[in-house]
Every structure is written in C-alpha cells, then in structure tokens.
Amino acid sequence: MQHRSSDVFLAGLWKENPVFVHLLGMCPTLAVTNSVHNALGMGVATACVLIASSLIVSLLRKWIPHQIRIAAYVTIVATFVTVADYLIQALSIELHKALGAFISLIVVNCIILGRAEAFASKNQPGLSFLDALGSGLGFTFALTCMGALREALGNGTLLGHPIFGPHFQPWVVMAMPGGGFFTLGILLLLVNVINEQIKRSRSAREGT
Amino acid sequence: MNQESLGYILLGSCIVNNFVLSYFLGICSFLGVSNKLDTSVRLGVAVTFVMLVSSASAFAIHSLLTYLHMEYLQLISFIVVIASTVQLVEMLIKKTSPALFRALGIYLPLITTNCAILAVALFQTSRGYSLLQSLVFALGAGTGFALAMLIMSGIREDLTYAPIPKLVRGTALTLMIAGILSMAFMGFAGMGGG
C-alpha cells in the first residue's frame, strides 16, 4: 500500500478527525472537557498512548497471529495506559484527581484500537507513527476546542485567567454534563457547515 | 470499607449519577444504537447482565491482586478478564438458552468495548465497595444505562418524521437531545443525601 507521509499525517487532523468525523472516543471528549487544562492533559495523555501503542503494534505486526490480534492489541494498550496513569500521578497529582477514572478508561478509547487495527497492523513503523501523531493531535485539537468553549462560557476564564471582566455572569450549565453534549452538538454542526461550504465551492469551481 | 447503604447506591448509580447522562460512559452505543426502541431495550438488558457478571469477577480479581501486592496489574487484568468473561457468557447463553441468545444477538460481543463496563469495575474498586455493594452498583448502573437508552430511542423514533434541516440531522441533533435530557436528570441531584 502506498501512502504519502504528509497525507497520512494531515488526514487525522481534519479530514478524518477522530472526534468530529468518526465520532470515536466520545466518553473523554465529553467528560473531561470542562476546562482547557483538563482537556489538554487528557488529549496529550491519549496521544502519547496512541503513538506508543501504534509503534509497538506496527513493529510486532509480523509476529502477532491474526486470530488473537485484538487481545494482543488490548494488552499492549493497557500496558501503556498503566504507564501513563502512574506518570501523571507522579507529575501532577491535581490533574490526576481531575481526570480520575478517565485515565484508566483510555484503554477502551476506540481511537487507539481503531488506529491499531486499521493502520498500524498493515504499515511500517514510520508511517504508523505519523498516522498516530496526526490522529492524536486531531483528538487533542478537538478536546481543546471543547475545553476552551466550555471554560469560557461556563466559568468566564481561559486557562484560569478571567477574560470577560467582572460583570460576566457564568453560564453554569456549560460546565455541567449537559453543556458537554450541547457544545459537541454545536461544534459538529459547525464542522458540517464548513464541510458543506468546501464541497459547494469545489463543485462550483469544477462547474465553471 | 465503604458503609453506604444499598438503596442509596442503587439510586445513585441509576438516576442521580446516571452513567450515560452525567458520567458520559457508554456514549458510543448510546449514540449509535438508540434509534430503535426495540434494539435499545435489548442492548440495555445485555449491558446490565454483563455488568453484573464482570462486577463480580472484578471484585474477585481485585481481592486476589491485593493479596499478592500486584495492584499495578489491575487495569490489564480487568480488561482481559472482562473480555474473556463476555466470551464465556456468550457461549454459556448460547448453550443453555438459545432464545435469550437470539434476543441479544450481535450486542453481546459488542459490549466488551463499552467503557461503562470497565468503569463499573474501576469505580467499585476505587470506592472500596463490598461484594454485595458492587453487585447493587452494577445493577443500578446497568438499569440507568437501559433507562437512558429507552428515553432516547423513544424521542428519536418520534423525531423520524419531524421536519428537521438536513445539516442538523444525525449526531448533532442526538447530542442536543442528550444535553436536554442530561439537564433534566440534573434535577435529581441531591436526592438520597448525595
């Protein structure tokens, strides 16, 4: 299979963004995005696990028997998640408390297993690394968008700094569970609109 | 050891802290399968069943690992055991009750990847529930999941013929509805002393 490395990398960022297009990894996307800080932490942790496990799966792709591949992938991912869990606990106990059980739940994040199955098991380590990097960054980007919107509206701050001045009345529901659903729904709408615009302008260009 | 009463745990995991609407667990199947009332009821039953079984086995693993002082293996062993339990349960049901097996169908294997199952195992260990408390917690979480699926699929079935702009159709609309539902469930906050 021939892939251009820049295409592989860019696909994960927008065209095949795991959150906005494939709707994978919804649980952390909704659950930990009530502030930019948490969202970034979650995104980076997931991206690191994704990259590490894609690399290992790709290196071992010739040795893993086809029948037990899912079990093997899950074990690899779980190993890296355990590492990430202890690492976050060592680096920032606050972040670990804020993310809670969702760090362990990276194991069942469909993005990681999806990339391992769909890409890393069929391609060389270099390409798999780029693919994982693209998807990981795309995921982090989506999470940060959500986090920024929800923190700004629900708390009136961005990364802890107030941005609206003293008379801002926080929109509390945005920081609550319901706000997560609303924000993601609105962002999905925006993505739909943008993609529709791109399609329309492209077909107009081809028509003339 | 945690001393919460069983009724409080059941109420808390089922309604006040509904797994889908306030912890965002099991969203994938919640968004994907909730367009038909019939299938979502079946999925809800299957999830509750698997949760009960995996909760009991997770309790056993946790006791074993604490005894051996190997807590760091917790996550790996949980996920492997849950996956194999689902397989085992699937075979068992197929053998003993073909009718139930047909009713659950494809949803049984799909459940392995449902994060709500793993979350039940993780929450019950981190909160230090006893075996009975864990089982009640799993039952509540499963019922809560089924309840959310039921409400959602009812609404979505009604919306099938509603005049909705093309751009909004699909996931965006489902998410908005889920947001409103989640706000409704926030009204239960504080019930049962929590």
Interface residues (C-beta under 8 A of the other chain):
Chain A: L23 L24 M26 C27 L30 A31 A71 V74 T75 A78 T79 V81 T82 D85 Y86 A101 S104 L105 V107 V108 N109 C110 L113 V173 M176 P177 G178 G179 G180 F181 F182 L184 G185 I186 L188 L189 N192 V193 E196
Chain B: L21 S22 Y23 F24 L25 G26 I27 C28 L31 Y72 L75 I76 I79 V80 A83 T113 N114 C115 L118 A119 L122 F123 S126 L167 V168 T171 A172 L173 T174 L175 M176 A178 G179 I180 S182 M183 M186
